Structure formats: structure tokens, C-alpha cells
Amino acid sequence: MKNTIKVERAKKDMTQQDLAEKVQVSRQTINSIEAGKYVPSTVLALKIARVFGVRMDEIFELEEGD
């Protein structure tokens, strides 16, 4: 699964730690999601989208084989 979290964070001048605190996870979790090593739960994905004020499918995209 691809995501644009890093891009969205840059738009809002937000660090991984800032985002992690807003969605109540560790910074390492945000790092793993950005790197494509961890697929977030639906609830977490919705929380992340809410922080950025966009729809979930604007941040997360399925890749071939997902």
C-alpha cells in the first residue's frame, strides 16, 4: 500500500512526532507506515486522514498485489 503521509506532513510543516501525538501512536508507527512496512488499521487511517483534512483514499492507495 502506497501513502502520501510524508507529503501531507510537509504541507502542514508537521513532524512524525507531531502526527503520532495527534493520532495517539508512537513516532515509530508513523515511520513504519510512511516506509510501507506497516499497514494501519482502518481506524488509524481515518484518524490520519482527519488530521490532514482529506479523505482516506487521498492518502492511502492500494498497489498491484495488495
VOBA-1610 file (N, C-alpha, C; in pm, whole numbers, padded with zeros to 5 digits, always signed):
BEGIN
Met+00084-00118+00000Met+00000+00000+00000Met+00089+00124+00000Lys+00063+00213-00095Lys+00136+00339-00101Lys+00063+00443-00017Asn+00139+00542+00029Asn+00074+00651+00102Asn+00150+00781+00079Thr+00081+00891+00108Thr+00140+01024+00089Thr+00151+01098+00222Ile+00168+01023+00329Ile+00174+01086+00462Ile+00289+01187+00469Lys+00405+01150+00418Lys+00520+01240+00425Lys+00490+01372+00353Val+00426+01364+00239Val+00389+01484+00163Val+00289+01568+00241Glu+00189+01502+00297Glu+00087+01574+00375Glu+00149+01639+00498Arg+00242+01571+00562Arg+00310+01629+00678Arg+00388+01753+00638Ala+00456+01745+00525Ala+00535+01859+00477Ala+00446+01980+00449Lys+00330+01956+00392Lys+00236+02065+00364Lys+00197+02140+00491Lys+00189+02065+00602Lys+00146+02125+00729Lys+00264+02152+00822Asp+00387+02135+00770Asp+00508+02157+00849Asp+00499+02078+00981Met+00470+01950+00968Met+00445+01862+01082Met+00551+01751+01085Thr+00602+01721+01203Thr+00698+01612+01216Thr+00624+01480+01236Gln+00697+01371+01225Gln+00638+01240+01254Gln+00586+01238+01397Gln+00661+01297+01489Gln+00619+01300+01629Gln+00490+01379+01647Asp+00478+01492+01579Asp+00355+01573+01585Asp+00234+01489+01542Leu+00248+01421+01430Leu+00138+01340+01379Leu+00108+01225+01475Ala+00213+01161+01523Ala+00195+01049+01615Ala+00115+01091+01739Glu+00147+01206+01793Glu+00075+01255+01911Glu-00071+01282+01879Lys-00098+01337+01762Lys-00236+01369+01724Lys-00322+01244+01706Val-00262+01135+01660Val-00340+01012+01637Val-00313+00906+01743Gln-00236+00943+01845Gln-00211+00859+01962Gln-00142+00727+01931Val-00034+00736+01855Val+00054+00620+01831Val+00197+00667+01850Ser+00292+00575+01839Ser+00432+00613+01852Ser+00485+00672+01722Arg+00593+00747+01733Arg+00658+00801+01614Arg+00706+00688+01524Gln+00749+00578+01585Gln+00796+00463+01509Gln+00684+00404+01423Thr+00562+00408+01473Thr+00447+00359+01395Thr+00429+00445+01271Ile+00435+00576+01287Ile+00421+00666+01172Ile+00533+00640+01072Asn+00655+00624+01122Asn+00769+00595+01036Asn+00748+00467+00958Ser+00699+00362+01024Ser+00675+00234+00958Ser+00566+00243+00852Ile+00463+00321+00879Ile+00355+00340+00781Ile+00410+00414+00659Glu+00484+00523+00683Glu+00541+00600+00572Glu+00633+00514+00486Ala+00708+00426+00549Ala+00804+00341+00477Ala+00737+00222+00409Gly+00608+00204+00431Gly+00537+00093+00369Gly+00561-00040+00438Lys+00613-00037+00559Lys+00641-00160+00633Lys+00524-00203+00719Tyr+00430-00113+00739Tyr+00315-00140+00827Tyr+00191-00081+00763Val+00085-00160+00757Val-00043-00112+00704Val-00131-00077+00825Pro-00174+00047+00833Pro-00253+00089+00950Pro-00392+00028+00950Ser-00450+00021+01069Ser-00589-00021+01081Ser-00677+00084+01013Thr-00799+00047+00987Thr-00893+00141+00927Thr-00913+00261+01018Val-00923+00236+01148Val-00942+00346+01244Val-00824+00441+01240Leu-00703+00387+01241Leu-00584+00473+01238Leu-00575+00550+01106Ala-00604+00485+00996Ala-00602+00552+00866Ala-00703+00667+00863Leu-00820+00645+00920Leu-00921+00751+00926Leu-00875+00867+01013Lys-00811+00836+01125Lys-00759+00941+01213Lys-00653+01025+01141Ile-00564+00958+01069Ile-00459+01029+00995Ile-00523+01120+00890Ala-00620+01068+00816Ala-00687+01148+00714Ala-00756+01269+00778Arg-00816+01251+00893Arg-00886+01360+00961Arg-00787+01471+01000Val-00669+01433+01048Val-00567+01532+01085Val-00534+01621+00965Phe-00525+01560+00847Phe-00489+01635+00727Phe-00609+01697+00656Gly-00729+01664+00700Gly-00848+01722+00639Gly-00876+01672+00499Val-00841+01545+00475Val-00865+01484+00343Val-00933+01348+00361Arg-00979+01292+00250Arg-01037+01157+00254Arg-00925+01054+00266Met-00957+00943+00326Met-00859+00837+00345Met-00798+00792+00213Asp-00878+00782+00108Asp-00826+00735-00020Asp-00739+00839-00091Glu-00732+00959-00036Glu-00640+01060-00089Glu-00499+01040-00033Ile-00488+00964+00075Ile-00358+00938+00140Ile-00309+00797+00112Phe-00401+00700+00116Phe-00364+00560+00101Phe-00415+00505-00032Glu-00327+00431-00100Glu-00362+00373-00230Glu-00311+00229-00238Leu-00398+00139-00280Leu-00357+00002-00297Leu-00263-00010-00415Glu-00164-00098-00402Glu-00072-00125-00510Glu-00108-00261-00572Glu-00055-00286-00688Glu-00076-00416-00753Glu-00028-00526-00658Gly-00110-00624-00636Gly-00073-00735-00548Gly-00117-00718-00403Asp-00170-00602-00368Asp-00220-00582-00230Asp-00350-00656-00209
//
